[in-house]
Amino acid sequence: MLPANTDRPVRRKPRVTSMHVFATLLVLGIVTGPYLADWVAASPSVRTGATVFTGIFVQATPFLVLGVLVSGGIAAFVSPAVLQKVVPRNETAAVGVSGLAGMALPGCECGAVPVSRRLKDQGVPTSAALAFLLSAPAINPVVLVSTAVAFPGEPGMVLARFLGSLFTALVMGWLWTRFGKARWITARLTDRGHDHGGSKWDTFRESARADLLQAGAFLVFGAAAAALLHLVIPDWVYEHLAGQLLLSILVMAVLAIILALCSEADAFVAASMSMLPLLPRLVFLVVGPAVDLKLMAMQAGSFGRGFVARFAPLTFVVAIVCGSVCGYLVLGAR
């Protein structure tokens, strides 16, 4: 008698992915759309909130899509070795080059974390890798153009955001050069970032898809939060914050950490808070790409929790100071 065949293929259990969740929510939105429209139309306050949410989402989506396409292209076709070849051996100069490289190698916060870790493990000074980590999501062309569109007639916001974010990256890199310790980085390089294997086009497709779903979720959350702020917070609170510049700067900085928005879309959320002066909203834009809850979780996985415990609070303070100083010099107290 022949032995039983033991090479039968094992059936894998179906796995629910983010794409399945997105498709389900899309179908539910289509089915319940007419009922939601009637509910919104029946309430003036809800109608105002829906207008704010829709305005932010519609304006930000093209830049979000463009940003994830650029980020996916870099993940697939640009190796960290490109930056490694041009980084000077002098560590102070390397921080400057890596900080400015954020303009040439743009990417989302999600991609910048594993790329900066790979740069460090390939021999780039840690301070330079950290400068790139902070600059790439904040001063790339997509972010600057989206800021210009979100704040029409305010070119100073674009310049102030560029300078505040760049100096945040440079100052943190130079501080690491002076005070950083290698033993603070405890995690090993296990995160492959956006490398999904297969061809480069597969990597591009999967990277763009993953970034779009993740960043899109934060955009929806941020737009909903901005709409909610318009509805539940009375006008006198904003008037009080507008009259207390230091307090409004601190509140907006903390809000940037909590909302954890994608840098390609955060300018539209900041622009919707038109009752506040420009300076606190600028600090919101400088702090967000440098330190937020999402970034701290990713940095803990790539560099270790001890690193985050030291790096994140200091980055928060430096971002507030750099954003405030650059904003005051460019925009004034408004």
Secondary structure, DSSP 8 states (H G I E B T S, - for coil): -----------------HHHHHHHHHHHHHHHHHHHHHHHHT-HHHHHHHHHHHHHHHHHHHHHHHHHHHHHHHHHH--HHHHHHHS-SSHHHHHHHHHHHHHHS---HHHHHHHHHHHHHTT--HHHHHHHHHHTTTSSHHHHHHHHHHSTT-HHHHHHHHHHHHHHHHHHHHHHHHH--GGG----S---TT--SS-HHHHHHHHHHHHHHHHHHHHHHHHHHHHHHHHHS-HHHHHHHHH-HHHHHHHHHHHHHHH---TTTHHHHHHH-TTS-HHHHHHHHHHTTTS-HHHHHHHHHHH-HHHHHHHHHHHHHHHHHHHHHHHHHHH---
